[in-house]
């Protein structure tokens, strides 16, 4: 089983979204301000939004 099918499983979407957001906030708070850190924070924040929306959508379809 590869990494992408594991991520797309319903039970991993919300926890991964929350972890991406937590890492983005920690990096933004404690790393020096430079373009690579801003890029990484942007990527992690975008992944967090996408994973959380997908997780909430799939959880709502299950009800």
N, C-alpha and C positions, 0 to 999 in steps of 0.2 A: 504494500500500500504506500503510495507516494505522499508527499507533503500536501499538495493541493487538494486531493480528495479528502484528506484528514481535516483540513481547515474548513472545507465546505460542509462538513457534518454539522448538523444543527446544534449539537451541544457545545461546540467549540467556538461558535461565532461571537457570542457576547463576551465570554472571558478574554478572547483574543483582542476584541475591540477595546475592552477596558485596559488590558495590558499595554496596548499601543498608545492609548491616551495617557496612561501613567508614565510611560517612558518618555513621551513627548514633553510632558510637563516637567519631569525631572531634568531632562536635557536642557530645556529652555531656562530653567531656574538656575542650574548649577554649572553649566558649561559656558565658556566665554562666547561672546557674541561675535560670530563670523558667518560667512556665507555657507560653509558646509553644515554648521549646526542649524542654521535657519532652514536649509534644505531638508535635513533629516527630521526636524520638527514638523515641517510641512508634510512630508511623506507619511510620517507616523500619524499625524492628525487626520489626514485624508483616509488612511487605512482604517482608523478608528471609526470615522463617520460611516464609511461603507460597511464595515463589519457589523457595527451596531444596528444600522438600519436593516440590513439583511437578517440579522438575528431576531430583531423585533418582528419583522414581517413573517418569517418562518414560524416563530412562536405563536403569532396571532392566527396563522392559517391552521395550526394544529388544534385550536380550540373548537 
